[in-house]
């Protein structure tokens, strides 16, 4: 599951057990990326807080499926199979159209999002690619390009934060050898108005 020791739901006590109860899916399943934090429950809390806020918060205005597209794209560029599979499953569930989801994934794999997405969302993918592959080359022009495509400043922030979050998540996975063994693929926190609702379904 990972290259470091982890504590299972069954073995957890105290604060860790309390956090696990908040993030469990079916049959008390805890995603391996979350269980990897088990020796430092405070970092698990931090991870979940930013994950929920960035990707699954009711205050976001970009459709959740598109935020998942950005997560899949960043994860593909970082060769993070764990995050690709989890978030592609979530994307497919949100779209309710497996053919369209497959088309998007193929386009992202080819670095050709224009083959599957409208121009506005292609611009978001272009921003994600540059920020992932060449962060030192970012300039105000890149933000202006998003605004010219039709995103407002708040939505630019949403895009930036999703790309930044997946840089963190991908490196957590790749740096600790986290795999999907035992995971229920594609679960995510509910998009309730309660930022502390981290339950996975």
Secondary structure, DSSP 8 states (H G I E B T S, - for coil): --SS----TTT--HHHHHHHHHH--GGG---HHHHTTTT-HHHHHHHHHHHHHHHS-TT--S-HHHHHHHHHHHHHHTT-HHHHHHHHHHHHHHHT-HHHHHHHHHHHHTT-GGGTS-HHHHHHHHHHHHHHH-GGG--HHHHHHHHHHT--HHHHHHHHHHHHHHHHHHHHHHHHT---TT--TT--B---S-TT---B-
